[in-house]
Amino acid sequence: MKASRMSFFLAVDAGGTKTDYALADDSRELARVRGDTIKRLRADADTAARNLDHALAELAARAGVPMHAITRTCVGAAGESVPLVADWLRDAFSARVSGDLLLLGDVEIALDAAFPGQPGILALAGTGSNVAGRSHSGQLTNAGGWGPALADQGSGHRIGSEGLRAAFLAIDEATGQMAQEGEVAQKEVKETPTLLLPAIMEFWSLASIDHLIEYANSAPAPDFSRLTSVVLACATQGDAVALSVLKQEGEDLAHLVNLVARRLQRLAPDPSWVPPLAFAGGILEKVAPLRQALVAAVRAEFPSIQVREGVVDPIAGAIWRARANPPA
């Protein structure tokens, strides 16, 4: 009897700041690597290509499987519906990897990791954010995910940009004279009504509020998502402005979860059914005040909702999808 040919599957989670890759066979994961972003909205074509080439070479070396042996690839990408992103990914992987290609949203592969083929809701928050749900019949529905200019509630980008806005609003709301002959002294910066301003200035190595204003409004804009750690650190120290930002972002993301939950309820055989909820992404893993605000706001409308602990591994969903769902 002729032995069956081994199948190999490439799984990719392409986010805004990093990209995770895994190579698996029919039964187990063989190797995994992490590389820099290949998302064309975050990197130019040459940089994205170099990042992809480096990661694929490292993955092939670790797994001992060349890219021409791949049966099927599943790529989950933030912004997969944007032509610049989708077209580049299709061309790039087709030129480097054999076999079929499935291109999905990053939130969809995370949904597969949490509820493979089953109904449920997945909220993802990293550099960007998105919420996806699956009904009992397999119908998918999304809320959010429109990018930083239009949505991304609860994301690293929103935490950073809204933290900065809230800090300057706190200046406007504070009493007392903040300026001294058109300049703000360091003593006065430290005495502003929030820890965020001096912390952000230190993080970005800026000498004054005027320099901060210039830098924050520069073009191209700075990476506001990097300020997430600053906002979280200030919130941990009890800063009311930072805490309010994280609470608001959690509630804004919860609003999207509730929208998806209502849609799934309308599609369910039992209208009293409440879909379970799982999380993915660094924000929902590491920013506890935001996650707590999200869960509280969801449970205010759906008290019986089951919320998974921790966060799921989106790569596991991409592997499952690559194995189970060849392209039509």
Secondary structure, 3 states (H helix, E strand, C coil): CCCCCCCCEEEEEECCCEEEEEEECCCCEEEEEEEECCCCCCCCHHHHHHHHHHHHHHHHHHHCCCHHHCCEEEEEECCCCCHHHHHHHHHHHHHHCCCEEEEEEHHHHHHHHHCCCCCEEEEEECCCEEEEEECCCCCEEEECCCCCCCCCCCCHHHHHHHHHHHHHHHHHHCCCCCCECCECCHHHHHCCCCCHHHHHHHHCCCCCHHHHHHHHCCCCCCCHHHHHHHHHHHHHCCCHHHHHHHHHHHHHHHHHHHHHHHHHHHHCCCCCCCCCEEEECHHHHHCHHHHHHHHHHHHHHCCCCCECCCCCCHHHHHHHHHHHCCCC
